[in-house]
Amino acid sequence: MGTVVSAQDFDDAVSPEAQAAAAMRSKRYREAENIYRSLLQRNPESMTNKHLLSHALLLQQRFSESDSLLRVAYLQDSTHPGTYWYFGITAERQDQYDRAYGFFRRYIQKSEQKRLQEFNQSAWLHAGSALRRKMHGQGISVNEWADMVYCYESYMQAQPADPLVTQLKEFVDAVRLRQPRGGEKLVWSEQ
């Protein structure tokens, strides 16, 4: 006679990290939060769990809690690129374009310094898009314009197969014709 394995037995064998990831994928953010909190209680120094807990809080729009946790991570290790990535995502979700841009650029800088293999190339896209959104509302300076173009070009070079590349190229070609001069700011809604 064989052993009957129930679904409950299988669930018990799945690691807490896998359970939290599954909860995040299915938008059960509170459940993921609880798992990440218990993982952090077991290992309070884990940067990964701090980052993932901050992301679960962010997706519940609990921005101040997410930021607070990221500040703790920053104080623990100010060179860890992941902290800047999640700070950038949090700022982006709150329409804080200058902050988002700065954090994504720091993520890129810190990742390059550490020569990380798992560098998330979409940081270039996020940094450029933060400046693009700022351009729509507040306007951008000539230096910000140049960096927006640079970020998009870096992303297109790194991810040439991305379906967004065609649209990004069209945008970059169009915005090149609108470079601000001197102390001017470019405010352009693209409509």
Secondary structure, DSSP 8 states (H G I E B T S, - for coil): ------HHHHHHHS-HHHHHHHHHHTT-HHHHHHHHHHHHHH-TT-HHHHHHHHHHHHHTT-HHHHHHHHHHHHHH-TT-HHHHHHHHHHHHHTT-HHHHHHHHHHHHHHHHHHT-TT--THHHHHHHHHHHHHHHHT-B-HHHHHHHHHHHHHHHHH-TT-TTHHHHHHHHHHHHTT---TT--B-----
